[in-house]
């Protein structure tokens, strides 16, 4: 894959498991796409987490959700974030920060990434207050106990039915 711009510093990579992608994630993507010429959503595998959706399902859902953004693309990866960033020819990691504990974790990751590749910079965007409490595990609890009608406040509309189908499949 080649970068979508001739200047690697104008391509940002927003990585995560996105299981599922939330309105908080979408807020970071929307804001990031205004700051950078191109944003690549890198959907990774976390072996320490049990996923609701497969990697292929997460990529397909994310592509559907960001289809209206011409300067946003979605790719999967199974390597260190800095290796992925380097492989696609970018030099910026975009991160959303919700809480002080997120900031502490992200600060440590940023220092590690900088040691692995000093030419890769990390840019942090503070979460919109409306989404600062939203996490993927919270979404799963809301789906399980609050149902589809409650999910619309936290996830894009296109993902509600797939979440509910997965949750019903797990409880049966």
NORURWO-V346903 format. One record per residue. RES is the residue in three letters. PHI is phi in whole degrees, 0 to 359 (999 if undefined). NEAR is the number of other ideal C-beta (glycine too) atoms within 8 Angstrom. Layout:
res: (RES	RES)
phi: (PHI	PHI)
near: (NEAR	NEAR)
//
This chain:
res: (UNK	UNK	UNK	UNK	UNK	UNK	UNK	UNK	UNK	UNK	UNK	UNK	UNK	UNK	UNK	UNK	UNK	UNK	UNK	UNK	UNK	UNK	UNK	UNK	UNK	UNK	UNK	UNK	UNK	UNK	UNK	UNK	UNK	UNK	UNK	UNK	UNK	UNK	UNK	UNK	UNK	UNK	UNK	UNK	UNK	UNK	UNK	UNK	UNK	UNK	UNK	UNK	UNK	UNK	UNK	UNK	UNK	UNK	UNK	UNK	UNK	UNK	UNK	UNK	UNK	UNK	UNK	UNK	UNK	UNK	UNK	UNK	UNK	UNK	UNK	UNK	UNK	UNK	UNK	UNK	UNK	UNK	UNK	UNK	UNK	UNK	UNK	UNK	UNK	UNK	UNK	UNK	UNK	UNK	UNK	UNK	UNK	UNK	UNK	UNK	UNK	UNK	UNK	UNK	UNK	UNK	UNK	UNK	UNK	UNK	UNK	UNK	UNK	UNK	UNK	UNK	UNK	UNK	UNK	UNK	UNK	UNK	UNK	UNK	UNK	UNK	UNK	UNK	UNK	UNK	UNK	UNK	UNK	UNK	UNK	UNK	UNK	UNK	UNK	UNK	UNK	UNK	UNK	UNK	UNK	UNK	UNK	UNK	UNK	UNK	UNK	UNK	UNK	UNK	UNK	UNK	UNK	UNK	UNK	UNK	UNK	UNK	UNK	UNK	UNK	UNK	UNK	UNK	UNK	UNK	UNK	UNK)
phi: (999	251	296	276	219	286	254	301	284	260	249	250	244	254	254	172	273	49	236	263	289	250	294	295	299	297	298	295	297	301	290	296	291	275	269	237	294	215	239	255	273	262	264	254	255	248	295	270	240	275	272	284	249	291	300	295	293	296	296	297	296	297	298	296	293	260	304	277	258	295	256	233	231	231	224	261	207	224	204	297	305	296	294	297	301	297	298	272	83	260	221	230	257	259	228	261	237	264	225	297	293	301	298	297	298	295	298	298	296	297	296	296	299	294	291	286	206	293	269	260	259	248	244	255	244	289	294	299	306	295	245	294	260	276	226	298	292	295	301	296	293	298	298	292	252	257	81	299	296	275	290	303	281	235	228	299	308	297	257	298	298	299	297	297	297	295	294	292	293	283	274	268)
near: (5	5	10	9	9	3	7	9	7	8	19	14	15	16	11	8	11	11	9	14	12	13	12	13	12	12	12	14	14	9	9	13	11	5	7	12	8	13	16	15	14	14	15	12	7	7	4	3	7	3	10	10	11	6	10	7	9	17	12	8	14	13	9	8	11	12	6	3	10	3	9	12	8	11	12	12	10	5	7	6	13	11	8	15	15	10	9	13	9	13	9	14	16	14	13	13	11	11	7	5	6	9	10	8	8	12	8	8	11	11	8	8	13	10	6	8	9	5	5	15	8	13	10	9	11	6	12	8	5	5	13	10	6	11	8	11	6	10	15	11	9	11	14	8	6	9	8	10	6	10	15	9	5	12	13	8	6	7	12	11	7	11	16	12	8	10	12	8	7	6	6	4)
//
